[in-house]
Amino acid sequence: MDLLITGATGFLGSHLALRWLGAHPDARLMCLVRAATGAAAQARLHQALHGAARDAGVSLGTAADRVVAIPGKLDDPAWIDQARAWLRGPAELIHCAANLSFREADRAAVWRTNVEGTASLLRALPSLPGLAAFNYISTAYVAGDRQGDILEDRPARPPRFNNPYEESKWTAEGMVREGCEALGTPWRIMRPGIVIAHSVTHRMSSHSGFYQVVDTLLQLGRQPRLTEAPIMLPVMKGTTLDLIPIDAVVDEVAGLIAAGGATVGQTFHITAADPLQLAQVLRELTPMSGVSIEVNGVDAPLSQVARLVMRGLRYYMPYFAFVRRFDRRSTQAALGSAPCRVTLGDLRGFVCSYLDQKNDPTVFQNAA
């Protein structure tokens, strides 16, 4: 089956596209790419796919010949005619394009891509006959500040979101459910956790999310006064991080789509079997950056050095504040396979590999 995908030049999108090409040797892919010309769009897309292939330790080979890039944006109706002409039969749609910024200053840009872009794509559905389903890539963190067990459901608005990205994805989820149901279009919503590198190669052609935290710690480790003793952060004990390798994400997304009608009209968490304890992660990994960080409870006194660290990590500190587990019952029922597990030892390997790759200027080239 063919695939129409948005966001294929990003880290997750490029791996989803690569996975589809490998699993469907006769399939064609059409990708909407932000670019001024068709040649520029094709070049940008091929660069992203080659980056994903390098991450996965495979060759793209002649699969690139089955990929077409359309230059444009979701709110530009010009791409719809090209997509309609390209469609020749049933095709899946994966909407992966997103602005990943956590910054409040970027709220308008985040909303324009994640909410208005999704609305534009939904409006285009009647002009795109033959789509098997609208597959929306959301995030497990639409949970906002909820704690405890987070269900795979249609959640009420959380009391608070931690950043405009979370809020935009929660809003877009509702639009997908309501818009697709009004049109009679099958839909799936898939919510990955914090995506990290490939589980086998430990390579990652992007350095967003968790790796931004690693980069921040590296910068802090260059300041002598931060390396003299462990820095105690006022973080709730029991706080968890849900990290999942990119290949586990794409395998589960592909499996849910392959299940066909059995998985439409549902929401799925694409998360690890067991979240990691933040205190253990920090104790194990932060010395690699030259700075050692531990947690000592939310009521502990806050030192000046700890304030400096928290300011450096200000966009990520909200993820150091919640004790929760993302329920996977719907995902497990649909797939039946054992869920992915990431241990502290595994994570040490991911971080060591990332530090090595930072010295290779050809690695981090995919756009978000």
C-alpha positions as CSV (number, residue, x, y, z in Angstrom):
1,M,0.0,0.0,0.0
2,D,1.2,3.5,-0.8
3,L,1.9,6.1,1.8
4,L,1.3,9.9,2.0
5,I,3.3,11.3,4.9
6,T,4.0,14.7,6.3
7,G,7.1,15.5,8.3
8,A,9.3,12.9,6.5
9,T,12.3,15.2,6.8
10,G,12.2,15.0,10.6
11,F,13.8,12.3,12.7
12,L,10.7,10.3,13.4
13,G,9.1,10.9,10.0
14,S,12.2,9.8,8.1
15,H,12.4,6.6,10.0
16,L,8.7,5.9,9.5
17,A,9.2,6.5,5.7
18,L,12.3,4.2,5.7
19,R,10.4,1.5,7.6
20,W,7.5,1.7,5.1
21,L,9.8,1.4,2.1
22,G,11.4,-1.7,3.6
23,A,8.2,-3.4,4.6
24,H,6.3,-2.6,1.3
25,P,8.7,-3.2,-1.6
26,D,6.1,-2.2,-4.2
27,A,4.8,0.9,-2.4
28,R,5.3,4.5,-3.4
29,L,5.7,7.4,-0.9
30,M,4.7,10.9,-1.3
31,C,6.0,13.4,1.2
32,L,5.0,17.0,1.7
33,V,8.3,19.0,2.2
34,R,8.9,22.6,3.1
35,A,10.9,23.8,0.1
36,A,10.7,26.4,-2.6
37,T,11.1,24.0,-5.6
38,G,10.5,20.4,-6.4
39,A,14.3,19.8,-6.7
40,A,15.0,21.3,-3.3
41,A,12.2,19.3,-1.7
42,Q,13.5,16.1,-3.3
43,A,17.1,16.8,-2.2
44,R,16.0,17.6,1.4
45,L,13.9,14.4,1.6
46,H,16.6,12.2,0.2
47,Q,19.1,13.6,2.7
48,A,16.7,12.8,5.6
49,L,16.1,9.3,4.3
50,H,19.8,8.6,3.9
51,G,20.3,9.9,7.5
52,A,17.6,7.5,8.7
53,A,19.2,4.6,6.8
54,R,22.6,5.4,8.4
55,D,20.9,5.4,11.8
56,A,19.4,2.0,11.2
57,G,22.6,0.6,9.7
58,V,21.0,-0.2,6.3
59,S,21.3,1.0,2.8
60,L,18.5,3.1,1.1
61,G,19.4,1.7,-2.3
62,T,16.9,1.9,-5.0
63,A,14.0,2.5,-2.6
64,A,14.7,6.2,-3.1
65,D,13.3,5.9,-6.6
66,R,9.8,5.2,-5.1
67,V,9.7,8.5,-3.2
68,V,8.2,11.7,-4.4
69,A,8.5,15.0,-2.6
70,I,5.9,17.8,-3.0
71,P,7.2,21.3,-2.1
72,G,4.9,23.3,0.0
73,K,3.1,23.7,3.3
74,L,0.0,22.2,4.8
75,D,-1.9,25.5,4.5
76,D,-1.0,25.8,0.8
77,P,-3.8,24.2,-1.3
78,A,-1.4,23.8,-4.3
79,W,-0.1,20.5,-2.9
80,I,-3.6,18.9,-2.8
81,D,-3.9,18.7,-6.6
82,Q,-0.5,17.0,-6.9
83,A,-1.4,14.5,-4.1
84,R,-4.8,13.7,-5.7
85,A,-3.1,13.1,-9.1
86,W,-0.5,10.9,-7.4
87,L,-3.0,8.7,-5.6
88,R,-3.8,5.5,-7.6
89,G,-5.5,3.3,-5.1
90,P,-5.7,2.8,-1.3
91,A,-3.0,4.7,0.6
92,E,-2.3,5.3,4.3
93,L,-1.8,8.9,5.6
94,I,0.7,9.5,8.4
95,H,0.6,13.0,9.8
96,C,4.0,13.4,11.5
97,A,4.9,17.0,10.8
98,A,5.3,19.1,14.0
99,N,7.0,22.0,15.5
100,L,8.8,20.5,18.6
101,S,9.6,23.7,20.4
102,F,8.9,24.0,24.1
103,R,9.6,27.7,24.2
104,E,6.6,30.0,25.1
105,A,8.2,32.6,22.7
106,D,7.5,30.1,19.9
107,R,3.9,29.5,20.8
108,A,2.5,31.1,17.6
109,A,4.8,29.1,15.3
110,V,4.0,25.9,17.2
111,W,0.3,26.5,16.9
112,R,0.6,27.4,13.2
113,T,2.2,24.0,12.4
114,N,0.7,21.7,14.9
115,V,-2.9,22.9,15.1
116,E,-3.5,25.0,12.0
117,G,-1.5,22.6,9.9
118,T,-3.6,19.7,11.1
119,A,-6.8,21.6,10.5
120,S,-5.6,22.3,6.9
121,L,-4.9,18.6,6.3
122,L,-8.3,17.6,7.7
123,R,-9.9,20.1,5.3
124,A,-8.1,18.4,2.4
125,L,-9.3,14.9,3.2
126,P,-12.5,15.1,0.9
127,S,-10.1,16.0,-2.0
128,L,-7.9,12.9,-1.4
129,P,-10.0,9.8,-2.2
130,G,-8.9,6.3,-1.3
131,L,-7.1,7.1,2.0
132,A,-7.3,4.0,4.2
133,A,-6.9,6.0,7.5
134,F,-5.6,9.2,9.0
135,N,-2.7,8.2,11.3
136,Y,-1.8,11.0,13.7
137,I,1.5,11.0,15.5
138,S,0.9,12.8,18.8
139,T,2.9,12.5,22.1
140,A,2.3,10.7,25.3
141,Y,2.9,14.1,27.0
142,V,-0.5,15.4,26.1
143,A,-1.0,14.3,29.7
144,G,0.3,17.7,30.8
145,D,0.8,17.7,34.5
146,R,-1.2,14.5,35.2
147,Q,0.4,11.9,37.4
148,G,-0.1,8.2,38.1
149,D,-1.4,5.9,35.4
150,I,-2.0,7.7,32.1
151,L,-4.6,5.9,30.1
152,E,-4.9,5.5,26.3
153,D,-8.1,7.5,26.1
154,R,-9.7,10.7,24.9
155,P,-8.5,12.8,27.9
156,A,-10.1,15.8,29.4
157,R,-8.0,18.9,29.2
158,P,-5.2,18.6,31.9
159,P,-5.2,21.2,34.7
160,R,-1.9,22.5,33.2
161,F,0.3,21.9,30.2
162,N,4.1,22.3,30.6
163,N,4.7,24.0,27.2
164,P,2.9,25.0,24.0
165,Y,4.0,21.8,22.3
166,E,2.0,19.6,24.7
167,E,-1.1,21.9,24.4
168,S,-0.9,22.0,20.6
169,K,-0.8,18.2,20.3
170,W,-3.7,17.7,22.8
171,T,-5.7,20.2,20.7
172,A,-4.8,18.6,17.4
173,E,-5.8,15.1,18.8
174,G,-9.3,16.4,19.4
175,M,-9.5,17.9,15.9
176,V,-8.4,14.6,14.3
177,R,-11.1,12.6,16.2
178,E,-13.9,15.0,15.5
179,G,-12.9,15.9,12.0
180,C,-12.3,12.3,10.8
181,E,-15.5,11.1,12.5
182,A,-17.5,13.8,10.8
183,L,-16.1,12.8,7.4
184,G,-16.3,9.1,8.0
185,T,-12.6,8.7,7.7
186,P,-10.9,6.0,9.8
187,W,-8.3,7.3,12.2
188,R,-5.6,6.3,14.7
189,I,-3.8,8.4,17.2
190,M,-0.3,7.2,18.3
191,R,1.5,8.8,21.2
192,P,5.3,8.1,21.5
193,G,7.2,8.8,24.6
194,I,10.6,10.5,24.6
195,V,12.3,9.1,21.4
196,I,16.0,8.3,21.5
197,A,18.4,6.7,19.1
198,H,18.3,3.3,17.3
199,S,18.4,0.4,19.8
200,V,21.1,-1.5,17.8
201,T,23.3,1.2,16.3
202,H,22.7,3.9,19.0
203,R,22.8,6.4,16.2
204,M,20.5,9.4,15.8
205,S,20.5,11.9,13.0
206,S,18.9,14.5,15.2
207,H,19.7,15.9,18.6
208,S,16.4,17.0,20.0
209,G,14.6,16.1,23.1
210,F,16.6,14.0,25.6
211,Y,19.8,14.8,23.7
212,Q,19.2,18.5,24.3
213,V,19.4,17.7,28.0
214,V,22.7,15.9,27.5
215,D,24.0,18.9,25.5
216,T,23.0,21.3,28.3
217,L,24.7,19.2,30.9
218,L,27.9,19.2,28.7
219,Q,27.8,23.0,28.6
220,L,27.3,23.1,32.4
221,G,30.2,20.7,32.9
222,R,32.6,23.2,31.3
223,Q,32.0,25.6,34.3
224,P,34.5,24.7,37.0
225,R,32.3,25.7,40.0
226,L,29.7,23.1,38.9
227,T,32.1,20.2,38.9
228,E,33.3,20.4,42.5
229,A,30.5,18.4,44.2
230,P,27.2,16.7,43.4
231,I,24.5,19.2,42.7
232,M,21.2,18.5,44.6
233,L,18.1,19.3,42.6
234,P,14.7,19.6,44.4
235,V,13.0,16.9,42.3
236,M,10.2,14.7,43.5
237,K,11.5,11.2,44.4
238,G,10.1,8.5,42.2
239,T,10.0,10.8,39.1
240,T,10.1,8.8,35.9
241,L,11.3,9.2,32.3
242,D,9.8,7.2,29.5
243,L,12.5,6.8,26.8
244,I,12.0,4.6,23.8
245,P,14.3,3.9,20.8
246,I,13.3,5.1,17.4
247,D,13.2,1.6,15.9
248,A,10.8,0.4,18.6
249,V,8.5,3.4,17.8
250,V,8.4,2.8,14.1
251,D,7.9,-0.9,14.5
252,E,4.9,-0.3,16.7
253,V,3.4,2.4,14.5
254,A,3.8,0.1,11.5
255,G,2.3,-2.8,13.3
256,L,-0.8,-0.8,14.4
257,I,-1.4,0.4,10.9
258,A,-0.9,-3.2,9.5
259,A,-3.6,-4.4,11.8
260,G,-6.1,-2.5,9.6
261,G,-9.7,-2.1,10.9
262,A,-8.9,-3.7,14.2
263,T,-7.0,-0.6,15.3
264,V,-9.0,2.3,13.8
265,G,-10.8,4.7,16.1
266,Q,-8.3,4.1,18.9
267,T,-5.5,5.8,20.7
268,F,-2.2,4.0,21.5
269,H,0.8,4.7,23.7
270,I,4.1,4.0,22.0
271,T,6.1,3.9,25.2
272,A,8.6,1.7,27.0
273,A,7.5,-1.3,29.2
274,D,8.9,0.3,32.3
275,P,9.9,4.0,32.8
276,L,13.3,4.7,34.2
277,Q,13.7,6.4,37.6
278,L,15.1,9.9,37.1
279,A,17.3,9.8,40.2
280,Q,19.0,6.7,38.8
281,V,19.4,8.2,35.4
282,L,21.0,11.3,36.8
283,R,23.3,9.4,39.2
284,E,24.4,7.1,36.4
285,L,24.8,9.4,33.5
286,T,25.5,13.0,34.5
287,P,29.2,12.3,35.5
288,M,29.8,11.7,31.8
289,S,29.2,15.4,31.2
290,G,31.6,16.5,34.0
291,V,28.8,17.5,36.3
292,S,27.1,15.2,38.9
293,I,23.4,15.8,39.7
294,E,21.3,14.0,42.3
295,V,17.8,14.6,43.6
296,N,16.9,15.3,47.2
297,G,13.1,15.9,47.2
298,V,10.9,18.9,46.4
299,D,11.2,20.4,49.8
300,A,15.0,20.5,50.0
301,P,16.8,23.8,50.1
302,L,17.9,25.2,46.7
303,S,21.5,26.2,46.3
304,Q,22.7,28.9,44.0
305,V,24.4,26.3,41.9
306,A,21.3,24.3,41.6
307,R,19.4,27.4,40.5
308,L,22.0,27.8,37.7
309,V,21.5,24.2,36.6
310,M,17.7,24.5,36.7
311,R,17.9,27.7,34.6
312,G,19.9,25.8,32.0
313,L,17.4,23.0,32.0
314,R,14.4,25.3,32.3
315,Y,12.6,23.8,29.2
316,Y,13.0,20.3,30.5
317,M,12.6,20.6,34.2
318,P,8.8,20.0,34.0
319,Y,9.7,16.4,32.8
320,F,11.7,16.0,36.0
321,A,8.6,16.6,38.1
322,F,6.1,13.7,37.5
323,V,5.6,10.2,38.8
324,R,3.6,8.4,36.1
325,R,3.3,5.4,33.9
326,F,1.8,5.3,30.5
327,D,-0.7,2.5,30.1
328,R,-0.2,0.3,27.1
329,R,-3.1,-2.1,27.2
330,S,-4.5,-1.1,23.9
331,T,-1.1,-1.2,22.2
332,Q,-0.3,-4.6,23.7
333,A,-3.7,-6.0,22.8
334,A,-3.2,-5.0,19.2
335,L,0.4,-6.1,18.7
336,G,0.8,-8.9,21.2
337,S,4.6,-8.6,21.1
338,A,6.8,-7.9,24.1
339,P,7.2,-4.2,24.7
340,C,10.5,-2.4,24.5
341,R,12.6,-2.1,27.6
342,V,15.5,0.4,28.1
343,T,17.8,-0.3,31.1
344,L,20.3,2.1,32.7
345,G,23.0,0.1,31.1
346,D,21.3,0.5,27.7
347,L,21.0,4.3,28.3
348,R,24.7,4.5,29.2
349,G,25.5,3.1,25.7
350,F,23.1,5.5,24.0
351,V,24.8,8.5,25.7
352,C,28.3,7.3,25.0
353,S,27.5,6.8,21.4
354,Y,25.9,10.3,21.2
355,L,29.0,11.9,22.7
356,D,31.1,10.1,20.0
357,Q,28.8,11.2,17.2
358,K,29.0,14.9,18.3
359,N,32.5,14.9,16.8
360,D,31.1,13.8,13.4
361,P,29.7,16.9,11.5
362,T,27.8,14.8,9.0
363,V,25.6,13.1,11.6
364,F,23.1,15.7,12.8
365,Q,21.7,17.0,9.6
366,N,18.0,16.2,9.7
367,A,15.5,19.0,10.1
368,A,12.9,18.9,12.9
